[in-house]
Amino acid sequence: MLITNTSVFDFEDLTLKENVHIVIEGGKIARLITEDTDPAAFKEITDRPGRLPAEGYKEIINGRDKLTVPGLANCHSHTAMSLLRGSAEDINSFDWFNKHIWLYEKNLKPEDVYWGTLLGAAEMLLGGVTFVCDHYFYMDQAFKAYTDAGIRADLGWTVFGQGDNREKEYMSALDFTEKYRDKSETITVSLAPHSPYICPEDFLKDIALHADRENLKLHIHVSEEQWQVDKSLKETGKTPVEYLSDLGIIRKDSILAHAYYSTDKDLKIIREKNALVAHAPKTYMKFGFLKDFLPRAVNAGIRVSFASDGPASNSNFSIFEAARDAALLSKLASGNAEAGRIRDIMPMLSSGYSLLNKGKTGKVKEGYTADLVLIDRNSTGMNPEINIAANLLYSLSDRDIDTVIVNGLPVVKKGELINIDIQEVRKNVNRIKNRMTAADESEPMQVFGT
């Protein structure tokens, strides 16, 4: 594949390179051709638009008036919860879980996860998300959906370690990781215990040991709300982060969903262990949680990437919106307009790619995986180009995303999905929604709160 005459924007140093031809081979960026790096090759491509030999490239994409950026990473999602979007609004988190979501999820069937995941994958791809870390149930169905969609994913089967079906659920999760860990070039697997306030200590120890034996990442919720920190301190004498660290759960590349109420000591532990925090600002704001986590995390030098969380709380899968919310929440929570700086926020759009541990991912550079997003520079929100980074963060609409490429293959062209029949997806999720949101008087699947 060849992308001609595009402009490459770097999220890390906020630089722009104009007039770049990108050659993609075998799912990777083989060459970035500019007039400086290879004048002859640059001239041949530039002087012959639309007349390049077809046998040389399977596909040629005109990148003129397009801004090419790395694909975005969504580092914590419950993607199939798209089925529950809008089902529990304007309520506190305790009622959200106990009176709605954990009642509705008792209705969940394997087929539901396929359609809910496919809907979420479609929305992510249209918004430029090329990699997602999904923490949910029936992940074999999610695997199928992500494969059909053509998106890169890391899948963790949620386990609680308690309840009547705890052994069966745990074995299903372990069987899934064993069967699917090497089944796809674009899909990896993790172990996904729910949280320290749900999972028993012995269960978490066993999870950590299994992760050691099988060399698997861990993906877990931690310190999302203040009561969780208070409960942990009362019961263990440690914060949730300290507690999980001592159990071996927090380690290199552990995905820590939220960590929003981390103490300064917690942030130091996270940095030393080289774990990654998945930050979901829209969820916090919808529940009324105002905390200066992100400015403190930036100052502490920890790894942070953005997250959509579940669409039942976050409402959508837009990572550009998550970045915008994160910047504004940083300023508001700290009372400091200089917090949430563009230069600190922009790298987090694709920093989650570091979880893949393959070395060359998440950047528009030679030898790196070809996960790319082409944005329309002529859109109203991208003009005038006084500050392109500011336009991307504060003005961009997902409608401005023209082309999305994952592992060297186009999955969105001219704002249209290639692999997903969105009408069929809509038909099925709307067929499922009434059954999913039916709740009886029984107890929720777990109990949220103190």
N, C-alpha and C positions, 0 to 999 in steps of 0.2 A: 504494500500500500504506500501511496505517496500523498502527503498533504502539502500543497504548494502555497507559497507566498503568504504565509501566516505570520502572526506576531506572537511571540512566546513571553508570557509573564511569569516571573518567579515569585512564589508566595513567600520565600524565605528572605530574599534581599530586596524584593519589590522592584526589581529591574525589568525593563522591557527590551526585547530584541525584535527588531522589525525585519521583515523580508527573510523569513526562514522557510526552507523546504525540509520537511520531516519524512525520512524514509523508515518504514516499519517492516520488519521481517521477523517471522517466527514469534510473533507476540511481543517483540521488543523494539525499542527505538534504535535502529541500526545506524542512522546518520542524521545529524543536523547540518544541513548544507546552507552556508551563507556565502556572500561574496568574498568575505575575508578568508574563510576556511578552505573553500574550493571554488575559485573563480570560474573555472571551465564548466564544472557540473552545474553551478548556480546559473551561469549564462544559458546553458542548454535548456534547463527547465524553465527559466524565466522568459526566454525568447520564443518558446514553443508551447504556450498554454493551450491545452485541449488537443495538441497534436503529438503528444508523447507516444511512443510505441506501446500499444496495448499489451504486447507480450512482456514488457518490462515490469509492469505493475498490474496486479489483479484489480486494483481500484485506485482512482485518483480523486482526491477531494480538494476542491478549490477553497483554500484558506484565506483568500483575500477578504479584508474587512472583518476578519475573525481574530479573536484573542484566544490563544491556546494556553490552557492551564492544566496542572495535574488533576486527575480525578479526585473527588472528595471522599473522605472516609467518615463513616457513621459508626462510631465505636461502641455504641450500646443501643440496641433496639429490641423491642418485642414486636417483630414485624407483623405477625398474623393478628395482632390486636387491632389492626386496621378494621377488623370485623366489628369492633366495639367503639369505633370513633363516634364521639358525641353521646355516648350512653350514660355518662356520669359527669355532669357539668355543675359548676358553681357550688361545690361541696368541699368539705375538708377531707384530708387524706384518709382519715380513719373510716369515714362513711364511704369514701370512694372505694376502698378495698372491701370492707366488711359488709356493706349493704348493696354493693353493685358488682364490682369486677370479679371478686373471688366467689361470688355466687354464679355469675354468668359463665365463668370459665369451667365450671363443673359440667356445662353442656358441650364442651369442646370435643369434636371428633377429628380423627386424623385428616379426613378430606377437607375439613374447614381450614386447617393450617396451610394446606396447599394453596387454596384460593386466597386466603388472607395474605399469605406471603407474596403471592404473585401480584396482588394489588399493591402492596407496599414496595415491591421491587420495581414495578412500573413507575410509581411515583418518584422513587429515588433516582432511577435512571433519567427521567425527564428533568430532574433537578440537579443533574451532574454528579450524583453519588455513584461511585464505581466499586466501593468496598464497604461492606457492612458486617458488624459483629452482632449476631442474633442470639438472644438468650430466651428460649421458649420451649414449648413442648412439641412432641412428634416431629423431631427434627429430620427424620427421614423424608417426611413430606416437604419440609422446607428445602432440603437438599434438591429435591426434584423441581421445586418451583424456581429456585435460584439458577439451576442448570438450564431450565427452559428459558428463563429471562436473559441469561448471559451475563449476569453480574457476579463480581467476586465477593466471597463471603467467608466468614468464620462462624461456625455453628456450635452452640453449647446447649445441650438438653437440660432444661431446668430441673433440679432435684431439691427436695425439701429435707429428706432424711428423717421424716417423721410422718405419722398418719398411717391409716390402714394399709395403704398400697406402697409403703416406702421401699420395701425390698424389690418389688416388681419394677417400680419406677427407676430405681438406681440401676438395676440390671439392664433395663431398656437403654438407659443413658450410656452405660459402659459398652453394651453391645453395639450401639450406634457408633461410638468413637472407634471401636475396633474395626468395624465393617467399612466405615466411610472415610477414615483418615487419609488414605492414599488413593481414593477413588477418582479424584478430579484434580486437574492442574490448577483450578481457580478456587477450590473450596477446601478450607482447612477446618479442623475441629478443636474444641476446647471442652474442659469440664466446667459445669456451671451450677455449683451449689447456690441456692437462692441468696442467703444472707446469714450473718452471725446471729441475728435475733430470731431466725426460724430454725436454722440447722443446728442439731446438737453437737457438742464439742467432739465426741468420739467420731461422729460422722465426718466432720471437717478434717480431723486428723487422718482418717482413712482416705478421704479425697486427696489430701496433700501427698500421701504416700503413693497413691495410684498415679498422680501426676508425675511424681519423681520416676516411678518405674517405667511409665509409658512416654515420658518426655512430652507432656501435654501442657498447654496454657490453662490458666484458671480465670474464670469470669464470674464476678460476684458483686452483689449490691453491698454497699457499706456506708454508714454515717450519712444517710440521706436526710434524716431529720434529727433534731436535738434530743428527742426522747430516746432515740436509739443509743446515743452516746451516754445519756444519763442512766439508762437501764444497764448498759454494759459496765459502766463504772461501779454501779451498785452491786452487781452480781459477780464481777470478776476483778474489780479494782483496776481495770484497764479500759482505755477507749476501744471501740471496735477495731480500729486500725492496729493498735498495739496488740490486741488479742489475736487478730488474724495473722499478724506478723509472727507472733510466738508459736502459732500452730503450723507455720510454714505455708500459709495460703498466699501471703503477699511476697512476691518474688519477681524476678525479671520477667517482664511482659505480662504479668497479671493485669487483667482489665478490671479496674475498680470503678464500678458504676457509681457516680456521684461523689462520694467522699466530701460532700458539700460542707459538712460540719466538722471537718478535720481541724485539730489543734495544730499549733506550730510544731509541736513534737511529732505529730502524725505526718505532717508534710515532710519533715526531715527523714522519717522512716521510709516514706514512699519514694523519696529521691534516692536514698541509699540502696533500696531494694530494686530500683529502676523499674518500678511498676508504672502503669499508665492510668490516668484518671479520665474517665469519659464524662464530660461536662454537659448537662442537659438543662440549660437556663430557662427554657420556656416552661418546663414542668415545675421548676421551683417557683416561678412567678405566678403560675396558675394556682398553686397551693398557698401563695402568700408568704413564701420563705425569702426573706431579704438577708443576704449574707455576703461578705466581701471575700468569698473564697478565691475567686480567680486572680485578683491582684496579688493576694498573698501567695498563691501557688506560683505565679510568674516570678515573684521575688525570691521564692524558695528554689526555683530552678527545676521544678518537677515536670514530668511529661504530661501534657494535657492535650486531648483531642475532643472533638465535639460529638454529641450524641442526640438522636431524636427521641430516645426513650420510646415508650409505647405510644401509639397515636390515640389511645384512649385518654392519655393525660397530656401529651404534647400536641396532639391534633394533626400534625403533619410530619413529613420526613425531610423537610428542607434543612440542609446543613448550612447553606448560606444564611438562612434566617436564624439558625442557632448561633452562628458567629455574630450576627448583628445583635441578637438578644444578649449574648455574652458580653459584648463591648458595652452596651447600654447599662446592663445590670451591674457591671464593674464600676461604672461611673456613679450610678445611683447609690449602690450599697456603701461605697467608700466616701461618698460626698465629694468626689474629686474628678473633675473633668479630664484630668490628665491620666486617669486610670483607663484600662481597656484600650490601650494604644493600638493603632492599626498595625504597627510593625510587630506587636506581640500577638495579636489575634490572627492575622493572615496565615502564618505557618501552621496553625492548628487545624486548618481546613483539610490538610492532607497528612498531618503528622501521624495519624493512626496507622498509616502504611508501615510504620516501623515495627508493628506487631507481627508482620509476616516474616520478619527475620531472614529475608532473602538478600538483603544488602542493597539491591538496586530497584527500589520501588518508590512511588510517590513523588517523582520529579520528572520534568521534561528534559532529560539528558540522555546522551548516547549510552546504550547498554542497559537502560532502565526499562521496566515493564511499560508497555504502551497502553496505559490507562489514562485517557486524555479527554478533555472537555473543550469544545470550541464555542465561544460566546460571540454573539453579534455585537460588534463595536458600533454599529449604526443605530442601535436601539436608543430610545429617548433617555433611559436611565443611565446609559454609559456616556452621555455627552452633557456638557463639553468635557474634554479629557484634560482637565486641570490636574486631577489626581486619580489615576486609574484604580489604585488600591482602595481609595475611599468610595469610588463608584461601585466597585465590586462588593464592598462590605455593606454600604448603606443604601445604595440605589438600585442595584441589580434586581430584576425579576427573574424567576425561574423560566418565564416565557422567553427570555433572552438567550437561553441555551439552545444552540442549533444542532450540534453533533456531539455524540458521546461514543467513546471507543473503549472497550474493555479487552485486555489481552490481545490487542491488535485487531479486534473485530468491531465494526460499527454496530451499535445497539440502538442508537437514536440518530435519525437523519432529518434535518430540517424540522426539528421539534416533534417528530413522529417516531413511535416505537417500531422496531423492526421485528422482534421476536415474539411480542405479546399481543394477543387479540384482546384489546381492552374492553370491547363490547361483551365478549364472552366472560371476562373477569367480572365486570359490573353485574351481569346477569346472575352469576353464581353467588357473589357476596351479598347481593340483595335478597337472594333466595334463602341464604343462611341466617340473615340478621335477626329475624323474629324468633327463631329457635334459640339463638345464642343469647338473646336478651330476656328470655323467659326465666323468672326467678320464683321459686317456691319459698316456703317458710323454713327451710332447712338451714343448717349451719354453713358458713362459707368454707371453702376448701382448706383454708388456713385462717388464723386470726391475726389481724394486723393491730399492733399497739401494745401498750404496757399491760 
